[in-house]
C-alpha cells in the first residue's frame, strides 16, 4: 500500500473517531453540502477530462491505456453520482471544470503525469475522508464508495509507473 493510500486511510480513521466521540456530529447544512458536492464535481470533471486527453496520447489498448481508461471511467462515474446527489439535494450542479485540468495539460512525461493525477486523487480522497462524518445519511454510502475508489485508483496509477 502506498504512503498516499495510508495517509488517506489515517485521515478517514481520525475523522470517524472524532465523529464517534461527539454526542451528535455536526451535520452539513444544505448550502455546505451543495458547495462540497459541487467542489467535488469540478474536481472529478477535471480528472475525467484530463485523463481523456492523456489517453489520446497513449497507444490504444496498451497496458497503460487500459489502466488509465479504468481510472477515467471511475472519474466519469463519480461525476454521475455527484450530479445525482446534487439533484437529490435540490442544488444546481456547477458546469465548471476544476483548474486541475489546465494544470495537468501542461505536464509532460509519463511519471510526472501519473504523479500529478495521484496528487489529485489524494486531494479528493482527503476531502471526502474529512467530511464523510458530516454528510447526510442519504449521501454517505455513495461518497464512501467514491473515497474507496480514489484510494484504489491511487494504487492502480502507481502500478502503471
Phi, psi and omega in degrees: 000138183284162178295328178295315178297318179296322178297315180297318178296319178297319178297319179299313180299317179296318181297316181289324177296316178298316181295321181290332181281341177278143179301312178218107181303141179291113181281153177294143171283167178302314178296323177296316180298314179300316179296318180295312180296321178291323175299315177296320180298316177300318181292317181293320176300315180300316179296314180298317181291318180295314180297323177300318178295319178296322180298325180299339182261356181261151175298127181305134177068012173287168179299319179295318180298313182297317180295315179292324180298320178298318178293319180298320178296322176297317179299315179296318178298319179297324176300315180297318179298315181294320176301316179299313181296320178296314180294322177298325179275004181058043177244136179287123178291140176287145174271359187289153173246130182299156182291351175305324181299306181297319179295321181291329179295332183282349185275134176244150179099131184301307182302314181298320179294314181295319178296321177297314178301318181293326175296322176293318177300316181292324179300312179296315182299318179297319179293318177298313182300318182290327186261346183309317180298339183266344184285153179300151182308319185293343180254347190296315183297317180295319181286329174296317177297323178295318177301313181297323179293324178293318178298315179297320181291332174299314178294321179298317179293319179299326179292340180275354180281000000 
